[in-house]
C-alpha cells in the first residue's frame, strides 16, 4: 500500500461523515446506528438514499448538493477512493451526505426495515463471471428488501451492455415495475429537465466511458417486498472491453445469466481430478441445491464413522490400560485427560472456525479467501500446540497438581504426559485437516484419516502394553505414533489432490502477520464455543477428580474414569450431528437461504433426541458389563462404578441435544450466544452441581452432577431459541 493511501486512511479516521465497518470488524464492533441514521447522524426525518459501490463518491455528493432535503449515504469498500467524496463533502459543508466503508454483501447489517427509500447503482462492476456478485442479482435484491421500503426504487446507471441486459431480463422474469429504461441516456428524447439534471451528474469512470464513445444506459424500477425472486436463464453477450486501456475480459463471447445458486452451484465442481481413485472417493455435494435430508445423511454417516473410530480407540486404550496396567493407571490417565482435552479443544476451535469462515467465503465465490483461512488455521494452530507441548514438559508436576492428581499418582501422570505430548502437534493437523476435507467435498476421505489413526493406535496399544509390557508409557507412545498416518494423509490430500481448497505458502511481512492475526482472531471467535465444549468436559473431569478423590479416594477416581472414557461416546453422536450441520448451515447462511437452514435444524434436533434416548437406555442396561471391561471385579473401584455409572449416563440425552443446538448457533456466526451456553453448561452449572449435590444426596450426587447441569442448560437454551425465532 502506497504512502498516499495510508495518509488517506489515517485522515479518514478523523472524518465525522465516514463510518468504517468492513466485514473483518463488524462482529467485533457493533454498529449501533442501525435504524437510527436519521436521528443519530442526520438529525432530521428526511428520506435516505444509498449509492452502493460509490467509488470516489462524486455521485452521492452531487445528489446531496442537488437535494438538501434528502439524506445520502455512499457505500464502498475502497477507502482510498471514498476519501475524495468524504473530504469534498466536509469542505463544502454538506451535512446531508455520509459514507459507509463496508462490504456490500453485508449491507443489510447497517439498516433497519423500511429505513431506506432508494438505491443508486452507478457504474457497478458487471461481474460477468459470477452472477451472485452482480449488484442487480436476486441475491442482492433479497438483501435490499431487508431495509428498502416496499416498492422502493432501484436506479441502475451503467456503461455495461452485459449488466444492463442481465438486469432487464431479471426485472422481466420477476415482473418488477419499470419506471424508466433507456439504452442511450444522453440521446433520449422526452426526459423532463429535473430527471435530465439528476442523471447528468458525471462520475470519474463515467467520463472515461463517454470519452470512448460508449452509450450510458439507465433503468429505474420498483422492488416490492412480496414475491419470490428467481434468476433468468439466458445467454448474454459479454462486454468487449474491461476498463480503460485494458483488453476484453474473457475469450468467451457469451455468459449465462443464471447464478451459481441455480447452475453449477456445486460447492465442489470437478475442476481438476488428478486420479481415478480420488474421483471415486469424492462426493458431489451441492450445499445450496441438493435435498437437505440427502445431503445431511451423506455427510453424517462418514463423519459419525470417523468419530466412532476415535471413540473405539479411546475405549480400547482404557480397557488395555485397566486390564494390563491396573486401576491406578486408569486414574492417572484421567488426571492427564484434561490436557488432552484442552489440546483437542484448540484443534477443534481452529478447525470449526476455519470451516465456518471458509464455507461462507465459498458460498460467495471467494475461493482464495477460503484457502487463506484454512492455511492460517494450520500454521497458527500448529505454533500454538508446540507452545503447549513445551509448557507441559517444563512444568509436569504443576500440570498434574492442577488437574487434581495426588502424589501417589504423579509418577504415572508424568510418564503419560511426557510421551503423549507429541500427539498434540499431529492432532492439530489431523483435526483441522478433516474439517477442511469435509468442506472440500470428501467426507469419506476424512473418515479414512480418523479410521486409520484409530486402527494404528489400537494395534500399538495392545503391542506395547501386553507383549512388550511397557505399561502406561506404552499407551502414550502408541497414541503419539497413531497421529502420524493421519497427518501424512492430510498432507497428501492438500498436496495436489484436493478439489477447491489449497494451502498457501505463509508470508511473514508485517502486513501479512497483521492480517493473519485478524483472520485467526475471527476464526477463533467462531470456533471458541467448540473449544469451550472440550474444556467443559475438562472442567467436569477436573472437578470430578477433586470431588471423587476427596470422598472415595483413588478408587473413586478410577471408577469415575470409566464414565469419562464413555463420555466421548456420548459426545461423538452430538458432535457428529453438529459437524454435519455446520457446513450446510454456514453455506446457506452465506446465501441467505433460511428455509434450508430450518430444515437442517429440524433434522439435527430430531436425530439428537433419538440418539440421546438410545444411548441412555443402552448404557444403563449394560453399565455393569461396561465397568467389568475396564476394572477387575476384585477391585473396590469396580463396585463403585457399578453403583454410579447408570446414574451418570442419564446425562446422555440433554448433553447431546445441547451440543447440537449450540453448534447450530455457532454455524450462524452467533458465537457470543454459543459461547454463553457453553460456559453455562460447562462451568457455571457443573461446578456448583458437583459441590452441592453430594451434600444433599451423598455419593449419588457425584454421579448426577453432570445430568443436572446439562438439563438446566437445555431448558434455558430452548427458551432462548423460542424467544429469538423468526
Helices and strands as residue ranges (DSSP letters): H 3-12, E 18-20, H 37-37, I 38-42, E 48-52, H 58-66, E 71-76, H 79-92, E 97-101, G 104-109, E 116-122, G 131-133, H 138-145, E 148-158, H 161-173, E 178-182, G 185-187, H 193-199, H 204-211, E 217-223, E 235-237, E 254-256, H 276-281, H 292-324, H 327-363, H 367-394, H 396-402, H 407-420, H 422-439, H 443-462, I 463-467, H 471-494, H 510-591, H 594-621, H 623-630, H 636-648, G 649-651, H 652-667, H 671-679, I 680-684, H 686-697, H 699-723
